[in-house]
Amino acid sequence: MTTPALTAPVLSDVLVPRLPAAAQRVAREVALIAGAVLLLWGTGNVAIPLPFTPVPLSLATFSVLLIGAGLGPLRALAATGAYLVLGLAGAPMFADGASGWAFASFGYILGYIAAAVLMGVLARRRADRRVLPTVLSAVGATTVVYLFGVPWLAVFAGLDLPGALALGVVPFLIGDAIKAVAAAALLPGTWRLLGKRR
């Protein structure tokens, strides 16, 4: 039996009004997913190449956290999946306008899907409404991105595991900590504001 804690509303359920007609509901879902794809594309292209690693520094992981928590698992799956498919089809969706799959950081993009779904599942369990659970959710989702990204980097660049960790994880840990703290400020803060307005 499903408990309310497993199906709690996410931010998009509260912020974007539900519409009565079926066509309007479909349009609402499409708009939410398309907006998330645009957010991921835009922040993914705010990328800083680092001279010592083939993996660029970008804001895409932060967007993945927000998309997962804000949309819930199903919409987040659709958004990150669409982002991936568009990039594979040749659209310049990835960092520095890249497309396709033959580059060192493609594994991280695969990880975006699983990470966004994880954030969405945890948000449906209300983990995005308090600071510590949000930080833990963000750390878990970021770890999932690395679980996909590091093996891909190792194979693509011909690195052993320590080398892949040195190039694909260590340079980004401080940034990941900042993103987790930012998510922990933004998401619970938004819920608090919504509570005060009601």
Residue pairs with C-beta under 8 A, 6 or more apart in sequence:
5 125
5 126
6 124
6 125
7 124
8 123
8 124
8 125
8 126
10 69
10 70
10 71
10 72
10 120
10 123
10 124
10 128
11 69
11 70
11 123
11 128
11 187
11 190
11 191
11 194
12 32
12 70
12 71
12 72
12 75
13 72
14 194
15 194
16 28
16 32
18 25
18 28
19 25
19 27
19 28
29 75
32 71
32 75
32 79
33 71
33 75
33 78
33 79
33 82
36 67
36 70
36 71
36 75
36 76
36 79
36 80
37 79
37 82
37 83
37 86
39 63
39 66
39 67
40 60
40 63
40 64
40 67
40 79
40 80
40 83
40 93
40 112
41 83
41 93
43 58
43 59
43 60
43 62
43 63
44 58
44 59
44 60
44 63
44 93
44 94
44 95
45 58
45 94
45 95
45 96
45 97
46 58
46 59
47 56
47 57
47 58
47 95
47 96
48 56
48 57
48 58
49 56
49 57
49 96
50 56
50 57
50 171
52 167
52 171
53 167
53 168
53 171
54 103
54 104
54 105
54 153
54 157
54 167
55 104
55 105
55 108
55 149
55 153
55 167
55 168
55 171
55 172
56 95
56 96
56 105
57 171
57 172
57 175
58 95
60 95
60 108
60 109
60 112
61 108
61 112
61 115
61 142
61 145
61 176
61 179
62 179
62 182
62 183
64 80
64 112
64 115
64 116
64 119
64 141
64 145
65 115
65 119
65 137
65 138
65 141
65 142
65 179
65 180
65 183
66 183
66 186
66 187
67 76
67 79
67 80
67 116
67 119
68 76
68 115
68 116
68 117
68 118
68 119
68 120
68 122
68 123
68 141
69 119
69 120
69 122
69 123
69 128
69 134
69 137
69 183
69 187
70 123
70 187
71 79
71 116
71 120
72 120
72 123
72 124
73 116
73 117
73 118
73 120
73 121
73 124
74 120
75 120
76 116
76 117
76 119
76 120
77 113
77 116
77 117
77 120
79 116
80 112
80 113
80 116
80 117
81 113
83 93
83 109
83 112
84 109
84 110
84 112
84 113
86 93
87 93
87 94
87 98
87 99
87 100
87 109
88 99
88 100
88 101
89 99
90 99
90 100
91 99
92 98
92 99
93 99
94 103
94 105
94 106
94 109
95 105
102 156
103 156
104 152
104 153
104 156
104 157
105 149
105 152
105 153
106 152
106 156
107 148
107 149
107 150
107 151
107 152
107 153
107 156
108 145
108 146
108 148
108 149
108 152
110 148
110 149
110 152
111 144
111 145
111 146
111 147
111 148
111 149
112 145
114 144
114 145
114 147
114 148
115 141
115 142
115 144
115 145
116 141
118 137
118 140
118 141
118 144
119 128
119 137
119 138
119 141
122 128
122 133
122 137
122 140
123 137
123 187
126 133
127 133
127 134
127 136
127 137
128 134
128 137
128 187
128 188
128 191
129 187
129 188
129 191
130 188
131 184
131 185
131 188
132 184
134 180
134 183
134 184
134 187
134 188
135 180
135 181
135 183
135 184
137 183
138 179
138 180
138 183
138 184
139 176
139 180
142 176
142 179
142 180
146 168
146 169
149 168
150 161
150 164
150 165
150 168
150 169
151 164
153 159
153 164
153 167
153 168
154 160
154 161
154 163
154 164
154 168
157 163
157 164
157 167
159 167
